[in-house]
């Protein structure tokens, strides 16, 4: 039987899915083969096992399980990047290294923003939300790098501009809308923290999207949309 924190976490994961539009869910799980591989990953399995342990049923224990998984996904991302770089010519290596540098800078700014956003909430459930929202982007990055390392065939991806892709345009519009909502709901003294995180995310996006195909671009944008929507609905909740 799930403990109180475990039950709240299970309800949270269900709620996270329900907050996404049907289009965003499609972007996040396509192609299906990638989702199936990700679902069986040993890191995910280990985290689920950890979350189910009786001695980890407290809020602190559940957060520790997610923090351990986050550390494991960071290592997985580093390994996947090493594998990818080994396949690339020098010019492409530099572009992917820049992408990773921008990603790391964004993650630092994002962690600061998450701390500020969840400081406006109270209750153990929101502590679990925060731990999960720190985990998921690291997991997403590791899986994206793994996919690139597996799929790389020497050809540059042929990608339309976002303005020529209706799905990309739609997600970008919603992303900016929820960013504005989040910015408006944050305490005034913390708004620069939100602006910095979003600026660093855009730098990461701009360094990365020329290197990936349209499906991967939608994954990247859809993940950001989901985060901003969830935060906009969470700030100042008690």
Buried (B, 14 or more C-beta within 10 A) or exposed (E): EEBEBBEBBEEBEEEBEEEBBEBBBEBBBBEEEBEEEBEEBEBBEBBEEBBBEEEBBBBEBBBBBBEBBBEBBBEBBEBBBEBBBEBBEEEBBEBBBBBBEBBBBBBEBBBBBBEBBBEBBEEBBBBBBBBBBBBBBBBBBBBBBBBBBEEBEEEEBEBEEBEEBEBBEBBBEBBEBBBEBBBEBBEEEBBEBBBBBBEBBEBBBEBBBEBBBBBBBBBBBBBBBBBBBBBBBBBEEE
